Amino acid sequence: MDRNNRKTIRVGSRKSELALIQTKFVISQLKELNPEIEFEIVSMTTMGDRVLDKPLPKIGEKSLFTKDLEVALLSGTVDFIVHSLKDLPTVMEIGTTIGAVLKRDDPRDALVLREDCKEYQLDSLPSKSFIGTSSLRRTAQLKRKFPNLQVSDVRGNLNTRLKKLDSSNSTGDNTNTNYSGIILALAGIQRMGWEKRVSQIIDSDVMLYAVGQGALAVECRLGDDFILELLEPLHHYETVLQVVAERGFLTRLGGGCSAPVGIRSTVCLTKNVMSLDGAVWSLDGSEALQCSSSAELADKKVIQSHIDQYRGEDGEPPKKCPYKQPRQFVGVTPGKISYLDLDAALKLGTELAENLINKGALDIMNTAKDIIHSTIK
């Protein structure tokens, strides 16, 4: 890797406190491996940050939290971007790729309650209590499993949403929704150091999480070998397989980041098995379809044999090999991860989606999309 001409790497990030914490974490990991390189953060707001008076699905734009950053990436203003992976569309912007997926933090959702409601959990909250979320996935599952609760949209970054919760009160003497609690991604709360605010970690048996939730992704320009090689050591094997399966699942369903779709994935290395659970819901939660499946991963000896096919006598990849001109797996550059396992993960996600489609999933999702589109002015 020629480091002589690129001593400073510019890193794109959203301006929120959480986004900057995540970006600084990625930089710290890279700095440990490359102490001679300097990193400069270039922060900016995205459309998703600027438009706060509408629910996300009603804004009517794709890539709400990524497009502005990707414009900077493709123009050369930044060299790579750090994202919460769940914000990245399954179809990447032309000319970009996910160069690294870091080890996943806990992907589950968490309930954060108002101070005077802290003794409750979802199944014990008083009837008609308001729960805030901007996610169609969470909304559908709440309405299905806790029909006694009311769900209300709440927008903004983590700080803003917590302020809205804390400014609520039980007497209803203000003009805003009086939230008893809000649901957030547990990983984000933990990265902010706010674990004490968590009233309940919602098990995935109760609420399936979003595709990619809990994982950080680093997006860079496709073909930027310097940056791709820089990022490759951050790739986490199990997480990459989970992400490829989950994004393959969502891609086949044709859903976006805010579609009423949930997932759960596990990788058991001792048994070389990967499992996947996926579901779709109607917006009101009255209809639901869920399927599960699993797949065997390749034996490690087979993987090594597969890798060795592309190496020369000196052990280095030849110039025109998959490592240098990698195939993309739902937008993810494989790095040194075996294509055999990536193919197995992608097939698992795609076939699970096919099972749901055969049961009528697209009808449920299309109805949901029609309702959303009809409300966009």
Disulfide bonds with the S-S distance in Angstrom:
none
